């Protein structure tokens, strides 16, 4: 049911010593300035499968991707409703937002709404008249996502379709500027095919959990979900219509640019 919201030469030892002293001085200066700064925002609890040192992740989040009150409330709502803690992190959300703004996206498709947290990051990147179409099969998740979009005042900018993605995707018109996939892993190869069909040339194909908690690089993991992730990554790497890579943020984000419509 559709719901709309219308690595060097080595320096002499004395130079190195001076460098260390200078660095210590800089760090102290930063610390001194920090004592006058406003308190840091409360950050999401970190999950253990990230590939980047947690200190760097927190640095990025605090400096570049601090949540506003609405996003914090949405995340708190997820916790209160016992949603699985699998939504994108703030730094991932900011990256997705930036990517959409870079290509001036207007029509965006999200496969897997969960509770709407990622959708808010995506929809906020769109200009007036832009629309996020997001698909969610779980009725509870869909309800919470609708509430999140209402809370973020995204009326008229988000269309939430409740149903199985493989049933909904054939009904959508092509021409999306970006497709973001963050859903069940076993059917990922099918989502890849549909994403490429619905994506315009010059559009972005995006997929979360590219490492899938390490399963993507574990040859002994033959579970259906691991195989789905591995197959999606292979497709993204080898499809001649797509220029793609994995950005090692949190659990890995596939980013691909569709450069042509046919092989």
C-alpha positions in Angstrom: 0.0 0.0 0.0 1.5 3.3 -1.0 1.7 6.2 1.4 2.9 9.5 0.2 4.4 12.4 2.2 3.2 15.0 -0.8 53.6 6.6 3.0 59.7 9.9 2.4 63.0 10.7 3.6 63.6 10.1 7.3 64.1 13.4 9.2 67.1 13.8 11.6 66.3 12.9 15.1 66.3 16.5 16.4 63.7 17.3 13.7 61.6 14.4 14.8 61.9 15.5 18.4 60.8 19.0 17.4 57.9 17.6 15.5 56.8 15.6 18.4 57.0 18.6 20.7 55.0 20.7 18.1 52.4 18.0 17.8 52.0 17.8 21.6 51.6 21.5 21.7 48.9 21.4 19.0 47.1 18.7 20.9 47.3 20.7 24.1 46.0 23.7 22.3 43.1 21.7 20.9 42.4 20.4 24.4 42.4 23.9 25.8 40.0 25.1 23.2 37.8 22.1 23.8 37.4 23.0 27.4 35.5 26.0 26.2 33.4 24.2 23.6 29.9 23.1 24.0 29.3 19.5 25.3 29.6 16.9 22.6 26.3 15.3 21.5 25.3 11.8 22.6 26.4 9.4 19.9 24.8 6.1 18.9 26.1 3.0 20.5 28.8 1.6 18.3 28.4 -1.9 16.8 31.4 -4.2 16.7 31.7 -5.0 13.0 33.1 -1.7 11.7 36.3 -1.8 9.8 37.5 1.6 10.9 39.1 2.4 14.3 36.2 3.5 16.5 38.1 6.7 17.5 38.1 7.8 13.9 34.5 7.0 13.4 33.6 9.0 16.5 35.8 11.9 15.2 34.0 11.9 11.9 30.6 11.7 13.5 31.2 14.4 16.0 32.8 16.8 13.5 30.9 16.1 10.3 27.7 14.1 11.1 26.4 15.1 14.4 22.7 14.3 14.7 20.2 17.0 15.0 17.4 16.6 17.6 15.0 15.0 15.1 17.5 12.3 14.1 18.3 11.6 17.7 14.6 11.2 18.5 14.1 8.9 15.5 17.0 6.7 16.7 15.6 6.7 20.3 12.2 5.7 18.9 13.9 2.7 17.2 15.3 1.6 20.6 12.0 2.1 22.3 10.2 0.0 19.7 12.9 -2.7 19.8 13.8 -2.4 16.2 17.0 -4.3 15.2 20.1 -2.0 15.5 20.9 -2.3 11.8 20.2 1.2 10.6 22.9 3.2 9.0 25.3 5.1 11.3 25.3 8.9 11.3 28.5 9.0 9.2 27.0 6.7 6.7 23.9 8.8 6.6 25.9 12.0 6.0 27.9 10.2 3.2 24.7 9.1 1.5 23.3 12.7 1.9 26.5 14.1 0.3 26.5 11.7 -2.6 22.9 12.6 -3.5 23.6 16.3 -3.3 26.7 15.8 -5.5 24.6 14.5 -8.4 21.7 16.8 -7.6 19.4 13.8 -7.2 15.7 14.4 -7.4 14.2 10.9 -7.6 15.7 8.4 -5.2 14.7 4.8 -4.5 15.4 3.1 -1.2 14.9 -0.7 -0.8 14.5 -1.3 2.9 13.1 1.5 5.0 13.5 -0.1 8.5 12.4 2.8 10.8 13.0 5.7 8.5 16.4 6.9 9.8 18.3 6.4 6.6 15.3 7.7 4.7 15.5 11.0 6.5 19.1 11.5 5.6 18.2 10.7 1.9 15.1 12.8 1.7 16.8 15.8 3.2 19.3 15.8 0.3 16.5 16.3 -2.2 15.4 19.7 -3.6 11.9 21.0 -3.6 9.9 18.8 -5.8 12.2 15.8 -5.2 10.9 12.5 -4.0 12.2 9.5 -2.1 10.4 6.3 -2.8 11.1 3.8 0.0 9.9 0.2 0.2 9.4 -1.8 3.4 7.8 -5.2 3.8 7.4 -5.3 7.6 4.3 -3.5 8.7 5.7 -2.5 12.1 8.8 -1.0 10.5 6.7 0.8 7.9 4.6 2.4 10.7 7.6 3.6 12.5 9.2 4.9 9.3 6.0 6.9 8.6 6.2 8.4 12.0 9.9 9.3 11.4 9.0 11.1 8.2 6.2 13.0 9.9 8.6 14.0 12.7 11.1 15.2 10.1 8.4 17.2 8.3 9.0 15.5 5.0 5.4 15.6 3.9 5.2 15.5 0.1 8.9 14.4 -0.2 8.6 10.7 0.7 6.5 8.0 -0.7 6.5 4.8 1.4 5.3 1.6 -0.3 4.5 -1.2 2.0 5.2 -4.6 0.5 7.8 -7.1 -0.7 10.5 -5.3 -2.8 10.5 -8.0 -5.5 6.7 -7.4 -5.9 7.0 -3.6 -5.9 10.0 -3.1 -8.0 8.4 -4.2 -11.3 5.7 -1.6 -10.8 8.0 1.4 -10.6 8.9 3.6 -13.6 12.7 3.8 -14.4 14.8 7.0 -14.3 15.8 7.1 -10.6 18.9 9.3 -9.9 20.0 6.9 -7.1 19.1 3.5 -5.7 20.0 2.7 -2.1 19.7 -0.9 -1.1 19.7 -1.9 2.6 17.5 -4.9 2.8 17.5 -8.7 3.2 20.8 -10.1 1.8 19.8 -13.4 0.0 18.0 -11.7 -2.8 20.7 -9.0 -3.3 21.6 -10.2 -6.9 17.9 -9.6 -7.8 18.0 -6.2 -6.2 21.1 -5.5 -8.3 19.3 -6.3 -11.5 16.3 -4.2 -10.6 18.4 -1.3 -9.4 20.3 -1.2 -12.7 17.0 -1.4 -14.6 15.5 1.5 -12.7 18.6 3.7 -12.5 19.3 6.4 -15.1 22.6 6.7 -16.8 24.8 8.9 -14.6 22.9 7.6 -11.5 24.3 6.1 -8.3 23.8 2.5 -7.2 24.4 2.3 -3.4 24.3 -0.8 -1.1 25.0 -1.1 2.6 26.7 -4.0 4.4 29.2 -4.8 1.6 31.4 -6.6 4.1 28.4 -8.2 6.0 30.2 -8.5 9.3 33.2 -10.2 7.5 31.2 -12.8 5.7 32.0 -11.2 2.3 35.7 -12.2 2.7 35.1 -15.5 4.5 35.3 -18.4 1.9 33.9 -20.8 4.5 30.7 -18.9 5.0 28.2 -20.4 2.6 25.1 -19.1 4.2 22.4 -17.7 1.9 22.9 -14.2 3.2 26.7 -14.3 2.8 26.4 -15.7 -0.8 23.9 -13.0 -1.6 26.4 -10.3 -0.5 29.3 -11.9 -2.3 27.3 -12.2 -5.5 26.2 -8.6 -5.3 29.7 -7.3 -4.8 30.9 -9.4 -7.8 28.2 -8.1 -10.0 28.9 -4.5 -9.0 32.7 -5.0 -9.7 32.2 -6.7 -13.1 29.2 -5.1 -14.7 30.5 -3.1 -17.7 27.7 -0.6 -17.2 28.9 0.3 -13.7 32.0 1.9 -12.3 32.0 0.9 -8.6 34.0 0.4 -5.5 33.5 -0.2 -1.8 33.9 2.6 0.7 35.1 1.1 4.0 32.7 3.0 6.2 31.1 0.9 9.0 30.1 -2.4 7.4 31.1 -1.3 3.9 29.2 0.7 1.3 29.1 -0.2 -2.4 29.1 3.0 -4.5 28.6 2.6 -8.2 28.1 5.0 -11.1 26.0 3.8 -14.0 27.9 5.0 -17.1 25.9 3.4 -19.8 22.5 1.7 -20.3 23.8 -1.4 -22.1 26.8 -3.7 -21.9 
